[in-house]
Amino acid sequence: MTDITKLQVSGKLADNERIKGESDLLRGTIAQDLTDPLTGGFTSDNFQLIRFHGMYQQDDRDIRQERSEQKLEPLHTVMLRARMPGGVITPKQWLAIDEFAESHTGAGSIRLTTRQTFQFHGVLKRDIKLMHQTLDKIGIDSIATAGDVNRNVLCTSNPEQSELHSQAYDWARTISEHLLPRTRAYAEIWLDGEKVETTERDEPILGKTYLPRKFKTTVVVPPQNDVDLHANDMNFVAIADNGQLVGFNLLVGGGLAMTHGDEATYPRKADEFGYLPLDKTLAIAEAVVTTQRDLGNRVNRKNAKTKYTLDRVGLEVFKAEVERRAGFRFEPTRPYELTGRGDAFGWTAGIDGKHNLTLFIENGRLLDYPGKPLKSGMARIARLHKGEFRMTANQNLVVAGVASEDKAAIEQLAREHGLFDDGVSNQRKSSMACVSLPTCPLAMAEAERFLPDFVTRIEGVLAGHGIADDAIIFRVTGCPNGCGRAMLAEVGLVGKGPGKYNLHLGGNLAGTRVPKLYKENLDEDAILAELDTLSGRWARERLEGEGFGDFVIRTGVVPEVIVSRTDFYA
């Protein structure tokens, strides 16, 4: 048996480890900061600790310089990300978050995210406790949606599409609950819960200092890969027998984040570990998390994710330790196939005789735009709808469980408010961006605000080559942190600086190939010129049914085999 202490990274621990260790199980002095009238933000340690409570401190970078000239601190606000395993939310819950967004957020919007949940942006410190208490009253929290913990568990959308989907969704919720922090800090600080004296000074699964870095989990129902499993640390791929869930194939070690110029960082696909029956699911999930907890790099946070642990200690060593802790040896991986990852827009039928309407929400941003009141439209649908809503990992929204007698009324409301538009191109539906500027502190370039007009230009390019109805999976992120999953796109833009991006090409339709760095530091016009040339060739030279990403690999525009880590970044 391997002595795992010999596999741990030695050296001075990252300061985040001190913060977690001294936090009194995530309490810190957050409660005191809330009452400090001298600043709209949180102190240095609490700035990190609030992430474990589902929040990031941000400020509006568009007005940062102006406020500095006025001798004012940045306009500090928080972004909250809710915990919604599988993305399921009721109409009653929706109306409550709609009301809060309208009255207590700077943007007034609801933002659907690639983590299959929603975010509030621009919440002032004075309203933070009200925000958590509002969510608690409707059965929602934001525990462990950020920070060094297992985050919101994703699940293939439309759980009512089949009994298998429904069973997979139940497991997503179960895994989420099992891996949550056990500390009562969240309830004490935000919900005015009574502090309970206890001799327990540790977390049984996560440990006193929690995980070395963020950890992401999915439950996937083949053949759809709409959750982009290769972007995640731990993935349970549903295996069925006669339409019933019997077990999972496990894949571990996916992740997309990297750092420009740092060859020790890179995107990575997840590795197959093998098959497990249902009754071993929680034991295996816990074993993977605790193995990463104990072997992950706590010295260098840039190399702290599970993907780097696997590469450092070796897949077989990591897998053997998981088996030892779970008391179970993986069976051989069972056959499955991933064929696509887009959402099925429009109406689909459920197994219960009801119907589901998938709505395209560009960038996931629900706001009332001129002539397109998306947010008001969703509120009106919520007042009528008797089923549920399901947020997708592609930033879209499903109106699920619609009775036949309500179909016409819901479709009419969706069309009247711009939520259901037959004129939206396949290219626009295949494009996605992270939030980026002006609120994300990591952003180097625009993403969400850049995407709509740039997609219009791509639509023009495709139309010019006679392929207007075709689409390229296109994604843009404002930095190399990976939130918009550009490193699983056929065309991925990664922000390098103001107005400049690295262009990556060669992902595939199934989301099982990482694209390669094609050209660096390009502006919008240069990117478009490259896409014009390549899409013209694609239109003329492609094989039947060949996607853009497969085409650029087959024709040698970018190599299929990565020779060096430097192919990933500049």
C-alpha positions as CSV (number, residue, x, y, z in Angstrom):
1,M,0.0,0.0,0.0
2,T,1.3,3.4,-0.9
3,D,2.2,5.8,1.9
4,I,0.2,8.8,0.9
5,T,2.2,11.1,3.2
6,K,5.1,10.7,0.7
7,L,2.8,11.9,-2.1
8,Q,1.9,15.2,-0.4
9,V,3.5,18.4,-1.6
10,S,5.9,19.9,0.9
11,G,6.7,23.6,1.4
12,K,5.2,26.7,2.8
13,L,1.4,26.5,2.6
14,A,-0.6,29.0,0.5
15,D,-2.1,31.7,2.6
16,N,-5.6,30.4,1.9
17,E,-4.7,27.4,4.1
18,R,-4.0,29.8,7.0
19,I,-7.3,31.6,6.4
20,K,-9.3,28.4,6.4
21,G,-7.5,27.0,9.4
22,E,-8.1,30.1,11.5
23,S,-11.7,30.7,10.3
24,D,-13.5,28.8,13.1
25,L,-15.1,26.5,10.4
26,L,-15.8,29.4,8.0
27,R,-17.1,31.9,10.5
28,G,-14.2,34.2,10.6
29,T,-15.2,37.8,11.5
30,I,-17.9,38.0,8.8
31,A,-20.6,38.9,11.2
32,Q,-18.5,41.9,12.5
33,D,-17.7,43.0,9.0
34,L,-21.4,43.2,8.2
35,T,-21.9,45.9,10.8
36,D,-18.8,48.0,9.9
37,P,-20.2,51.3,8.4
38,L,-16.8,52.5,7.2
39,T,-16.6,50.2,4.2
40,G,-18.9,48.6,1.8
41,G,-16.7,45.5,1.5
42,F,-15.1,42.8,3.6
43,T,-11.7,42.6,5.2
44,S,-8.9,40.5,3.7
45,D,-9.6,37.1,5.2
46,N,-13.4,37.5,5.1
47,F,-13.1,38.5,1.4
48,Q,-12.0,34.9,0.9
49,L,-14.3,33.3,3.5
50,I,-17.6,34.7,2.0
51,R,-16.9,32.5,-1.0
52,F,-17.7,29.4,1.0
53,H,-21.1,31.0,1.7
54,G,-21.7,31.3,-2.1
55,M,-20.6,34.9,-2.7
56,Y,-17.8,36.9,-4.4
57,Q,-17.0,40.5,-3.5
58,Q,-16.9,42.6,-6.7
59,D,-17.0,46.2,-7.8
60,D,-18.0,48.0,-11.0
61,R,-14.7,48.4,-12.9
62,D,-16.4,50.8,-15.3
63,I,-16.6,53.4,-12.6
64,R,-13.6,52.4,-10.5
65,Q,-11.3,55.3,-11.8
66,E,-14.1,57.9,-11.4
67,R,-14.6,56.9,-7.8
68,S,-10.9,56.9,-7.1
69,E,-10.7,60.5,-8.4
70,Q,-13.5,61.4,-6.0
71,K,-11.5,59.8,-3.2
72,L,-14.1,57.1,-2.8
73,E,-13.4,53.4,-2.3
74,P,-14.6,51.1,-5.2
75,L,-18.4,50.5,-5.2
76,H,-18.2,47.1,-3.4
77,T,-21.1,44.7,-4.0
78,V,-21.4,40.9,-3.9
79,M,-22.4,38.4,-6.5
80,L,-24.3,35.4,-5.0
81,R,-24.5,32.0,-6.7
82,A,-27.4,29.7,-5.5
83,R,-27.1,26.0,-4.8
84,M,-29.5,24.3,-7.2
85,P,-28.5,20.7,-7.9
86,G,-29.6,19.8,-11.4
87,G,-30.9,23.4,-11.9
88,V,-34.5,22.7,-10.8
89,I,-36.6,25.6,-9.4
90,T,-40.3,26.1,-8.8
91,P,-42.4,29.0,-10.1
92,K,-43.0,30.2,-6.5
93,Q,-39.2,30.3,-5.9
94,W,-38.7,32.0,-9.3
95,L,-41.1,34.8,-8.4
96,A,-39.3,35.4,-5.1
97,I,-35.9,35.7,-6.7
98,D,-37.4,37.9,-9.5
99,E,-38.7,40.3,-6.9
100,F,-35.4,40.4,-5.0
101,A,-33.4,40.9,-8.2
102,E,-35.7,43.8,-9.1
103,S,-35.5,45.6,-5.8
104,H,-32.1,44.8,-4.3
105,T,-29.5,44.2,-7.1
106,G,-27.7,46.8,-9.1
107,A,-28.4,45.3,-12.5
108,G,-32.0,44.2,-11.6
109,S,-31.3,41.0,-13.6
110,I,-31.2,37.3,-13.0
111,R,-28.1,35.6,-14.5
112,L,-28.3,31.9,-15.5
113,T,-24.8,30.4,-15.3
114,T,-22.8,27.5,-16.8
115,R,-23.0,26.0,-13.3
116,Q,-26.8,25.3,-13.9
117,T,-28.0,27.8,-11.3
118,F,-28.7,31.5,-11.0
119,Q,-26.7,34.5,-9.8
120,F,-27.6,37.8,-8.2
121,H,-25.2,40.6,-9.1
122,G,-24.6,44.0,-7.5
123,V,-26.0,43.3,-4.0
124,L,-24.9,45.9,-1.4
125,K,-23.6,44.8,2.0
126,R,-26.6,46.2,3.8
127,D,-28.9,43.8,1.8
128,I,-26.8,40.6,2.0
129,K,-28.4,39.1,5.1
130,L,-31.9,39.9,3.6
131,M,-30.8,38.1,0.4
132,H,-29.9,34.9,2.3
133,Q,-33.1,35.1,4.5
134,T,-35.2,35.6,1.4
135,L,-33.8,32.6,-0.2
136,D,-34.1,30.5,2.9
137,K,-37.8,31.2,3.2
138,I,-38.3,29.6,-0.2
139,G,-36.0,26.6,0.4
140,I,-32.8,27.8,-1.4
141,D,-29.3,28.4,-0.1
142,S,-25.9,29.3,-1.5
143,I,-23.9,27.0,0.7
144,A,-20.7,25.7,-1.0
145,T,-21.3,27.2,-4.4
146,A,-17.8,28.8,-4.3
147,G,-14.7,28.3,-2.3
148,D,-12.6,25.2,-1.8
149,V,-15.5,22.7,-1.6
150,N,-17.7,20.5,-3.8
151,R,-19.8,23.0,-5.7
152,N,-23.3,22.9,-7.3
153,V,-23.7,19.4,-8.8
154,L,-24.7,19.5,-12.4
155,C,-27.1,17.0,-14.1
156,T,-28.2,16.5,-17.7
157,S,-31.2,18.7,-18.2
158,N,-34.9,17.6,-18.6
159,P,-35.1,15.0,-15.8
160,E,-38.7,14.3,-16.9
161,Q,-37.6,13.3,-20.4
162,S,-37.3,9.7,-19.1
163,E,-37.4,7.8,-15.9
164,L,-33.6,7.5,-16.2
165,H,-33.2,11.3,-16.3
166,S,-35.4,11.6,-13.2
167,Q,-33.3,9.0,-11.3
168,A,-30.1,10.7,-12.3
169,Y,-31.4,14.0,-11.0
170,D,-32.2,12.4,-7.7
171,W,-28.6,11.2,-7.4
172,A,-27.3,14.8,-8.2
173,R,-29.3,16.1,-5.2
174,T,-28.1,13.2,-3.0
175,I,-24.5,13.7,-3.9
176,S,-24.7,17.4,-3.3
177,E,-26.2,17.0,0.1
178,H,-23.7,14.3,1.1
179,L,-20.7,16.5,0.3
180,L,-21.9,19.7,1.8
181,P,-19.9,21.3,4.7
182,R,-21.3,20.4,8.1
183,T,-20.4,23.7,9.8
184,R,-23.4,25.8,11.1
185,A,-21.6,29.0,10.1
186,Y,-24.0,29.7,7.2
187,A,-27.1,29.5,9.4
188,E,-25.5,31.4,12.3
189,I,-24.3,34.4,10.2
190,W,-27.0,34.8,7.6
191,L,-30.1,33.2,9.1
192,D,-29.5,34.3,12.7
193,G,-29.3,30.7,13.8
194,E,-28.4,29.9,17.3
195,K,-24.7,29.0,17.7
196,V,-24.5,25.5,19.0
197,E,-21.6,24.6,21.3
198,T,-19.9,21.4,20.1
199,T,-16.7,19.5,20.6
200,E,-16.7,18.7,16.9
201,R,-13.9,20.9,15.4
202,D,-13.6,19.3,12.0
203,E,-15.5,18.5,8.9
204,P,-15.8,14.7,8.5
205,I,-15.5,14.7,4.7
206,L,-14.0,18.1,3.8
207,G,-11.6,18.5,6.8
208,K,-10.9,21.5,9.0
209,T,-9.1,23.3,6.1
210,Y,-11.5,22.0,3.5
211,L,-10.2,21.1,0.0
212,P,-7.0,22.4,-1.6
213,R,-9.1,24.1,-4.4
214,K,-12.6,24.2,-5.8
215,F,-14.1,20.9,-6.8
216,K,-16.9,20.3,-9.4
217,T,-19.2,17.3,-9.9
218,T,-21.6,16.2,-12.6
219,V,-24.2,13.5,-13.2
220,V,-24.4,12.8,-17.0
221,V,-27.1,10.9,-19.0
222,P,-25.6,9.8,-22.3
223,P,-25.7,10.6,-25.2
224,Q,-26.1,14.3,-24.1
225,N,-23.0,15.9,-22.6
226,D,-24.7,19.2,-21.9
227,V,-22.9,19.6,-18.6
228,D,-19.5,19.4,-20.4
229,L,-18.2,16.6,-18.1
230,H,-14.6,17.1,-19.1
231,A,-14.6,20.5,-17.3
232,N,-15.3,18.9,-14.0
233,D,-13.3,17.0,-11.3
234,M,-15.7,14.1,-10.7
235,N,-18.3,12.8,-13.2
236,F,-20.9,10.1,-12.8
237,V,-22.0,8.8,-16.2
238,A,-25.4,7.1,-16.0
239,I,-25.5,3.4,-17.1
240,A,-29.0,2.0,-17.7
241,D,-30.5,-1.5,-18.2
242,N,-34.0,-1.6,-19.8
243,G,-34.4,2.1,-19.1
244,Q,-33.5,1.9,-15.4
245,L,-30.4,3.4,-13.8
246,V,-28.2,0.5,-12.5
247,G,-24.9,2.3,-11.9
248,F,-22.3,4.8,-13.1
249,N,-19.1,5.0,-15.0
250,L,-16.8,7.4,-13.1
251,L,-14.5,9.9,-14.7
252,V,-12.1,12.0,-12.6
253,G,-9.7,14.9,-13.2
254,G,-11.3,17.3,-15.8
255,G,-10.7,21.0,-15.6
256,L,-10.2,24.0,-18.0
257,A,-8.5,26.7,-16.0
258,M,-5.0,27.8,-16.9
259,T,-2.7,30.8,-16.5
260,H,-1.3,32.7,-19.5
261,G,2.4,32.0,-19.8
262,D,2.5,29.4,-17.0
263,E,3.5,26.1,-18.6
264,A,2.6,24.3,-15.3
265,T,-1.1,25.0,-15.9
266,Y,-3.3,23.6,-18.6
267,P,-6.8,22.3,-19.4
268,R,-7.3,18.6,-19.0
269,K,-9.9,16.0,-19.9
270,A,-11.2,13.7,-17.2
271,D,-9.9,10.1,-17.0
272,E,-12.0,6.9,-16.9
273,F,-11.8,5.1,-13.5
274,G,-14.4,2.4,-14.2
275,Y,-17.9,1.3,-13.4
276,L,-19.7,1.2,-10.0
277,P,-23.1,0.0,-8.9
278,L,-25.6,2.5,-7.4
279,D,-25.0,1.4,-3.8
280,K,-21.4,2.4,-4.0
281,T,-22.1,5.9,-5.3
282,L,-21.7,7.9,-2.1
283,A,-18.8,5.9,-0.8
284,I,-16.9,6.5,-4.1
285,A,-17.9,10.2,-4.2
286,E,-16.6,10.6,-0.7
287,A,-13.4,8.7,-1.4
288,V,-12.6,10.8,-4.4
289,V,-13.1,14.0,-2.5
290,T,-11.1,12.9,0.6
291,T,-8.3,11.5,-1.6
292,Q,-8.0,14.9,-3.3
293,R,-8.3,16.6,0.1
294,D,-5.3,14.7,1.4
295,L,-3.1,14.6,-1.8
296,G,-3.9,17.9,-3.4
297,N,-1.3,20.7,-3.6
298,R,-1.8,23.1,-0.7
299,V,1.4,25.0,-1.5
300,N,0.7,26.3,-5.0
301,R,-3.0,27.0,-5.6
302,K,-2.4,27.2,-9.3
303,N,-1.6,23.5,-9.2
304,A,-4.1,22.5,-6.5
305,K,-7.0,21.1,-8.7
306,T,-7.7,17.4,-9.0
307,K,-6.3,17.3,-12.5
308,Y,-2.8,18.3,-11.3
309,T,-3.0,15.8,-8.4
310,L,-3.7,13.0,-10.9
311,D,-0.8,14.0,-13.1
312,R,1.6,14.4,-10.2
313,V,0.8,11.1,-8.3
314,G,-0.4,9.1,-11.3
315,L,-3.8,7.9,-12.2
316,E,-3.4,4.4,-11.0
317,V,-2.1,5.5,-7.6
318,F,-5.0,8.0,-7.1
319,K,-7.5,5.4,-8.3
320,A,-6.1,2.7,-5.9
321,E,-6.4,5.1,-3.0
322,V,-10.0,5.8,-3.9
323,E,-10.7,2.1,-4.0
324,R,-9.0,1.5,-0.7
325,R,-11.0,4.3,1.0
326,A,-14.3,3.1,-0.5
327,G,-13.7,-0.6,0.1
328,F,-14.6,-1.3,-3.5
329,R,-12.7,-2.1,-6.7
330,F,-14.0,-0.5,-9.9
331,E,-15.4,-2.8,-12.6
332,P,-14.4,-2.2,-16.2
333,T,-16.0,0.9,-17.8
334,R,-19.2,0.0,-19.5
335,P,-19.9,1.2,-23.0
336,Y,-21.5,4.6,-23.6
337,E,-21.4,7.3,-26.2
338,L,-21.6,11.1,-26.1
339,T,-22.9,12.6,-29.3
340,G,-23.8,16.2,-28.5
341,R,-24.2,18.9,-25.8
342,G,-26.6,21.5,-27.0
343,D,-30.1,22.1,-25.5
344,A,-33.2,20.9,-27.3
345,F,-34.9,24.2,-28.0
346,G,-38.7,24.4,-28.4
347,W,-41.2,21.9,-27.2
348,T,-40.4,18.3,-26.2
349,A,-42.7,15.7,-24.7
350,G,-42.2,14.2,-21.2
351,I,-42.9,10.7,-20.0
352,D,-45.7,11.9,-17.8
353,G,-47.8,13.2,-20.8
354,K,-46.7,16.8,-20.1
355,H,-44.5,19.0,-22.2
356,N,-41.3,21.0,-21.8
357,L,-40.4,24.3,-23.5
358,T,-36.7,25.1,-23.7
359,L,-36.0,28.8,-24.1
360,F,-32.8,30.3,-25.5
361,I,-31.5,33.0,-23.1
362,E,-28.5,34.8,-24.6
363,N,-25.6,34.8,-22.1
364,G,-28.1,33.6,-19.5
365,R,-29.0,37.2,-18.7
366,L,-32.7,37.8,-17.9
367,L,-33.4,41.5,-18.0
368,D,-36.0,43.7,-19.5
369,Y,-34.4,45.0,-22.7
370,P,-36.1,47.5,-25.0
371,G,-38.7,45.6,-27.0
372,K,-37.6,42.4,-25.3
373,P,-38.8,42.2,-21.7
374,L,-37.3,38.8,-20.8
375,K,-37.4,39.1,-17.1
376,S,-41.0,40.3,-17.0
377,G,-42.0,37.5,-19.4
378,M,-40.6,34.9,-17.1
379,A,-42.4,36.3,-14.1
380,R,-45.7,36.2,-16.1
381,I,-45.0,32.6,-17.1
382,A,-44.2,31.7,-13.4
383,R,-47.6,33.1,-12.3
384,L,-49.3,30.7,-14.8
385,H,-47.1,27.7,-14.8
386,K,-47.9,24.7,-12.6
387,G,-44.8,22.6,-13.2
388,E,-41.1,23.6,-12.6
389,F,-38.3,25.4,-14.3
390,R,-35.0,23.8,-15.1
391,M,-31.8,25.8,-15.7
392,T,-29.4,24.2,-18.1
393,A,-25.6,24.2,-18.0
394,N,-25.7,26.2,-21.3
395,Q,-27.3,29.2,-19.6
396,N,-30.8,28.4,-21.0
397,L,-34.1,27.7,-19.3
398,V,-36.7,24.9,-19.5
399,V,-40.3,25.4,-18.7
400,A,-40.9,21.8,-17.6
401,G,-44.1,19.8,-16.9
402,V,-46.5,21.9,-18.9
403,A,-50.0,20.5,-19.1
404,S,-51.5,20.3,-22.6
405,E,-54.2,22.8,-21.8
406,D,-51.5,25.4,-20.8
407,K,-49.2,25.0,-23.8
408,A,-50.7,27.7,-26.0
409,A,-50.9,30.3,-23.2
410,I,-47.3,29.7,-22.1
411,E,-46.0,29.8,-25.7
412,Q,-47.9,33.0,-26.3
413,L,-46.3,34.7,-23.3
414,A,-42.9,33.5,-24.3
415,R,-43.2,34.8,-27.8
416,E,-44.7,38.2,-26.7
417,H,-41.7,38.8,-24.4
418,G,-38.9,37.7,-26.8
419,L,-38.2,34.4,-24.9
420,F,-39.3,32.2,-27.8
421,D,-38.0,33.5,-31.2
422,D,-38.0,31.4,-34.3
423,G,-35.5,33.9,-35.9
424,V,-32.6,33.1,-33.5
425,S,-29.9,31.4,-35.5
426,N,-28.3,28.1,-34.8
427,Q,-25.0,29.9,-34.4
428,R,-26.4,32.2,-31.7
429,K,-27.8,29.2,-29.9
430,S,-24.4,27.5,-30.0
431,S,-22.5,30.5,-28.5
432,M,-21.8,31.2,-24.9
433,A,-19.8,33.7,-22.7
434,C,-18.9,34.2,-19.1
435,V,-19.9,37.4,-17.3
436,S,-16.4,39.1,-17.4
437,L,-16.4,42.9,-17.3
438,P,-17.4,45.1,-15.6
439,T,-17.8,43.1,-12.4
440,C,-15.4,40.1,-12.5
441,P,-12.1,41.0,-11.0
442,L,-10.2,38.4,-13.1
443,A,-11.4,39.7,-16.4
444,M,-8.8,40.8,-18.9
445,A,-11.2,41.3,-21.9
446,E,-14.9,41.6,-22.6
447,A,-17.0,38.4,-22.9
448,E,-20.7,38.8,-22.2
449,R,-20.9,42.3,-23.6
450,F,-18.7,41.3,-26.5
451,L,-20.6,38.2,-27.6
452,P,-23.9,39.4,-29.1
453,D,-22.4,41.7,-31.8
454,F,-19.6,39.3,-32.6
455,V,-22.0,36.5,-33.1
456,T,-23.9,38.7,-35.5
457,R,-20.6,39.1,-37.5
458,I,-20.1,35.3,-37.4
459,E,-23.6,34.8,-38.7
460,G,-22.7,37.1,-41.6
461,V,-19.5,35.1,-42.4
462,L,-21.4,31.8,-42.4
463,A,-24.2,33.4,-44.6
464,G,-21.5,34.6,-47.0
465,H,-20.3,31.1,-47.5
466,G,-23.8,29.7,-48.0
467,I,-24.0,27.9,-44.7
468,A,-26.2,30.3,-42.7
469,D,-28.1,27.4,-41.1
470,D,-25.0,25.7,-39.8
471,A,-23.2,26.5,-36.5
472,I,-19.9,26.4,-34.8
473,I,-19.7,25.8,-31.1
474,F,-18.3,29.2,-30.1
475,R,-17.4,30.4,-26.6
476,V,-15.6,33.4,-25.2
477,T,-14.1,34.0,-21.7
478,G,-12.6,37.2,-20.4
479,C,-9.7,35.4,-18.8
480,P,-8.2,31.9,-18.8
481,N,-10.0,30.8,-15.6
482,G,-12.5,28.7,-17.7
483,C,-15.9,29.8,-16.6
484,G,-17.3,30.1,-20.1
485,R,-15.8,26.6,-21.0
486,A,-14.1,28.1,-24.1
487,M,-11.5,25.3,-23.8
488,L,-14.1,22.7,-24.9
489,A,-15.4,24.8,-27.9
490,E,-14.8,24.3,-31.6
491,V,-13.8,28.0,-31.5
492,G,-12.7,29.3,-28.2
493,L,-11.6,32.9,-27.4
494,V,-9.7,33.4,-24.2
495,G,-9.2,37.0,-23.1
496,K,-5.6,38.2,-23.1
497,G,-6.0,42.0,-22.6
498,P,-8.4,44.8,-23.5
499,G,-9.8,43.9,-26.9
500,K,-7.4,41.0,-27.4
501,Y,-7.9,37.2,-27.3
502,N,-6.1,34.0,-27.9
503,L,-7.9,31.9,-30.5
504,H,-8.2,28.2,-29.9
505,L,-9.6,25.8,-32.5
506,G,-10.5,22.1,-32.7
507,G,-13.0,21.0,-30.0
508,N,-15.7,18.7,-31.1
509,L,-19.5,18.5,-31.0
510,A,-19.5,15.9,-28.2
511,G,-17.3,18.0,-25.9
512,T,-14.6,15.3,-25.6
513,R,-11.6,17.2,-27.1
514,V,-9.8,20.2,-25.9
515,P,-9.1,22.8,-28.6
516,K,-5.5,23.9,-29.5
517,L,-4.0,27.3,-29.5
518,Y,-4.1,28.6,-33.1
519,K,-3.1,32.2,-32.9
520,E,-2.4,34.6,-30.0
521,N,-3.4,38.1,-29.0
522,L,-5.8,38.8,-31.9
523,D,-8.3,41.7,-32.0
524,E,-11.9,41.3,-33.2
525,D,-11.2,42.0,-36.8
526,A,-8.3,39.6,-37.0
527,I,-10.3,36.8,-35.4
528,L,-13.1,37.4,-37.8
529,A,-10.7,37.3,-40.8
530,E,-9.3,33.9,-39.6
531,L,-12.9,32.5,-39.1
532,D,-13.9,33.8,-42.5
533,T,-11.1,32.0,-44.3
534,L,-11.5,28.8,-42.3
535,S,-15.3,28.6,-42.5
536,G,-15.0,29.2,-46.3
537,R,-12.8,26.1,-46.5
538,W,-15.2,24.2,-44.2
539,A,-18.1,25.0,-46.5
540,R,-16.2,23.8,-49.5
541,E,-14.1,20.9,-48.2
542,R,-15.9,19.3,-45.3
543,L,-17.1,15.7,-45.3
544,E,-20.8,14.9,-44.9
545,G,-21.9,15.8,-41.4
546,E,-18.4,17.0,-40.4
547,G,-18.3,19.7,-37.7
548,F,-16.0,22.7,-37.8
549,G,-13.8,21.4,-35.0
550,D,-13.3,18.0,-36.7
551,F,-12.6,19.7,-40.0
552,V,-9.7,21.8,-38.7
553,I,-8.2,18.7,-37.1
554,R,-8.6,16.5,-40.1
555,T,-7.1,19.1,-42.5
556,G,-4.2,19.9,-40.2
557,V,-5.1,23.5,-39.4
558,V,-4.4,22.5,-35.8
559,P,-2.8,19.2,-34.7
560,E,-4.9,16.5,-33.2
561,V,-2.1,15.3,-30.9
562,I,-0.8,17.9,-28.4
563,V,3.0,17.7,-28.4
564,S,3.6,20.3,-25.7
565,R,1.7,22.0,-22.9
566,T,2.6,25.3,-24.7
567,D,-0.1,24.4,-27.3
568,F,-2.6,25.5,-24.7
569,Y,-1.6,29.0,-23.9
570,A,0.8,31.9,-24.7
